[in-house]
Amino acid sequence: MKRINIVLLSFLVLTATIVSCSKQLEETVYSELLVNTAYETEADAEVLIISVYAAMAGTDWGTYYNYDYLMISESGTDIYGMDNWEPGTQKAEMGVFDNSYDFIINLWDGAYKVIAAANVAIGVLQDMSIDEGKKAAYIGEAKFLRGLAYYDLGFNFGDVILNLGEGSGNLPLSPQSEVIAQVISDFTDAAAALGPATTPGRACKGAALG
C-alpha cells in the first residue's frame, strides 16, 4: 500500500511538472519588439517615417542623395565636378558611365533601401490605430519618398525592379513605362494626403505636385 502511494505521488508530481512547463512555454514574450506591437502611437508612426528619410540621407556624404547622386545628375555640367578623385569620375564628366563605378552602384542600392523602408512603413501604418488624417499624411510621405526613389531609378537606369511590398524575392525587371506610372501614382496619392510645407526637409503637397 505504501509503495502504491509513493508511485501515485510520483505520478502526480510528474504531471504537475509537465503542466507547469507547458504553461511556461505558452507565456507571452515581452523582451522582443515585434512589428505588430512596436508601432502603436503617433510618436511611433513619426519614428517609422523618419526611418525612411534616414535611408535616403544615408550614413555618409558619399551616398544616394549626396555625392553619388550629384555625380550622375550633374557630371559634365558647370555645376559640379570632382576631377579624378574616384575611379570613373573623369569619364562621367564626359558623359561616359560604367556600371562598375561605385557612385552608380551606391545610387542603385541607396534608392532600393529607401523603397524597402517606405514599403515597410506603408504596410505598418495601414494597420495602426491612430488619427486617420495623420495616418494618411504619414503614408503620403512614405509614398512620396518611394516615388522619388523610383523616379531616380527609372530615369537613370530605365527598366528596374518594381517592388511595392515588404518581400524581397527574385523579381524581374519592369519596363520603364510601368515604373514611371508607379511614380505618378505615388506622387498623386502623396499630393492628396499631404498639406502645404510646414517642416523643412519633409515632403509636402507642393513637392508631390512637382
C-alpha positions in Angstrom: 0.0 0.0 0.0 2.8 2.3 0.9 4.5 1.6 -2.4 1.4 2.3 -4.3 1.1 5.7 -2.5 4.7 6.5 -3.4 4.1 5.6 -7.1 0.9 7.6 -7.1 2.6 10.6 -5.5 5.4 10.5 -8.0 2.9 10.4 -10.9 1.1 13.4 -9.6 4.4 15.4 -9.1 5.5 14.5 -12.7 2.1 15.5 -14.1 2.2 18.8 -12.3 5.7 19.5 -13.6 4.7 18.8 -17.2 1.6 21.1 -16.9 3.8 23.8 -15.3 6.4 23.5 -18.1 3.6 23.7 -20.7 2.3 26.9 -19.1 5.8 28.4 -19.1 6.2 27.7 -22.8 3.0 29.5 -23.6 3.9 32.7 -21.9 3.9 36.0 -23.8 7.4 37.2 -24.7 7.9 40.8 -23.5 11.6 41.2 -24.2 11.3 41.4 -28.0 9.8 44.1 -30.2 7.6 42.7 -33.0 6.4 44.8 -35.9 2.7 44.4 -34.9 3.4 45.7 -31.3 6.4 48.0 -31.8 4.4 50.7 -33.6 1.2 51.7 -31.8 1.2 55.5 -31.2 1.5 58.6 -33.3 5.0 59.1 -31.8 5.8 55.6 -33.1 4.5 56.5 -36.6 6.8 59.5 -36.6 9.8 57.4 -35.8 8.7 55.0 -38.6 8.5 57.7 -41.2 11.8 59.3 -40.1 13.5 55.9 -40.8 12.6 56.3 -44.5 14.1 59.8 -44.6 17.2 58.3 -42.8 17.5 55.7 -45.6 17.6 58.5 -48.2 20.1 60.5 -46.3 22.5 57.6 -45.9 25.3 57.3 -43.4 28.0 59.4 -45.0 28.5 62.1 -47.7 29.1 59.6 -50.5 25.6 58.1 -50.6 22.4 58.3 -52.5 21.3 61.9 -52.1 24.7 63.3 -51.6 27.9 62.9 -53.7 26.7 59.8 -55.6 23.5 61.5 -57.0 25.4 64.6 -57.9 27.9 62.6 -59.9 25.2 61.1 -62.0 22.9 64.1 -62.4 25.4 66.9 -62.7 28.6 65.5 -64.1 29.7 67.2 -67.2 27.9 70.5 -66.3 29.3 73.7 -64.9 27.5 73.0 -61.6 29.6 70.1 -60.3 32.9 68.3 -60.9 35.2 66.0 -59.0 38.2 65.8 -61.3 39.6 62.3 -60.8 39.1 61.8 -57.1 37.3 58.5 -57.6 37.7 56.0 -60.4 35.2 56.8 -63.2 34.6 60.4 -62.2 36.6 61.9 -65.1 34.8 59.7 -67.6 31.5 60.6 -66.0 32.2 64.2 -66.5 32.5 63.4 -70.3 29.2 61.5 -70.2 30.6 58.0 -70.1 29.2 55.8 -67.4 30.1 52.3 -66.4 28.1 50.1 -64.0 31.3 49.2 -62.1 31.6 52.8 -60.7 30.9 52.9 -57.0 28.7 56.0 -57.3 26.4 54.3 -59.7 26.2 51.1 -57.6 25.6 53.2 -54.5 22.8 55.1 -56.1 21.0 51.9 -57.1 21.5 50.3 -53.6 20.5 53.6 -51.9 17.3 54.0 -53.8 16.2 50.5 -53.0 17.0 51.0 -49.3 14.6 53.9 -49.4 12.0 51.8 -51.3 12.3 48.9 -48.8 11.9 51.3 -45.8 8.9 53.0 -47.4 7.2 49.7 -48.2 7.6 48.6 -44.5 6.3 52.0 -43.3 3.3 51.9 -45.6 2.4 48.3 -44.5 2.8 49.1 -40.8 1.0 52.4 -40.9 -2.1 51.0 -42.7 -2.7 48.7 -39.6 -2.1 51.3 -36.9 -4.9 52.7 -34.9 -4.1 56.4 -34.9 -5.8 59.5 -36.1 -6.9 58.8 -39.7 -5.8 62.2 -41.1 -2.3 61.8 -39.6 -2.1 58.2 -40.7 -2.9 59.3 -44.3 -0.3 62.0 -44.2 2.4 59.6 -43.0 1.5 57.2 -45.7 1.6 60.1 -48.1 5.2 60.9 -47.0 6.3 57.3 -47.5 4.7 57.2 -50.9 6.4 60.4 -51.9 9.8 59.1 -50.9 9.2 55.8 -52.7 8.0 57.6 -55.8 11.1 59.9 -55.7 13.4 56.8 -55.4 11.7 55.1 -58.4 11.8 58.4 -60.4 15.6 58.4 -59.9 15.9 54.7 -60.8 13.6 54.9 -63.8 15.2 57.9 -65.4 18.7 56.8 -64.7 18.5 53.1 -65.4 15.4 52.5 -67.5 13.9 49.1 -66.7 14.2 48.3 -63.0 12.8 46.0 -60.3 9.4 47.3 -59.2 8.7 46.1 -55.6 5.7 47.5 -53.8 5.6 45.0 -50.9 7.8 44.1 -47.9 9.0 40.9 -49.5 12.3 40.6 -51.3 12.1 37.8 -53.9 13.8 37.5 -57.2 11.6 39.9 -59.1 12.0 40.6 -62.8 12.7 44.0 -64.3 9.7 46.1 -65.1 9.5 48.3 -68.2 10.4 51.9 -67.6 6.9 52.9 -68.6 5.4 50.9 -65.6 8.0 52.4 -63.3 7.1 55.9 -64.3 3.4 55.1 -64.0 4.0 54.0 -60.4 5.9 57.2 -59.7 2.9 59.2 -60.9 0.6 57.1 -58.8 2.7 57.5 -55.6 3.1 61.3 -56.2 -0.7 61.6 -56.9 -1.5 59.8 -53.6 1.0 61.9 -51.7 -0.4 65.1 -53.1 -3.9 64.1 -52.0 -2.8 63.3 -48.4 -0.2 66.0 -47.7 -0.7 69.7 -46.9 1.5 72.7 -47.5 5.1 72.8 -46.4 5.5 73.2 -42.6 8.7 71.5 -41.7 12.0 72.0 -43.7 13.1 68.8 -45.4 9.7 67.0 -45.1 7.5 66.0 -48.1 4.5 68.3 -48.8 1.8 68.7 -51.4 3.8 71.2 -53.5 6.7 68.8 -53.7 4.4 65.9 -54.8 2.8 68.1 -57.4 6.2 69.0 -58.8 
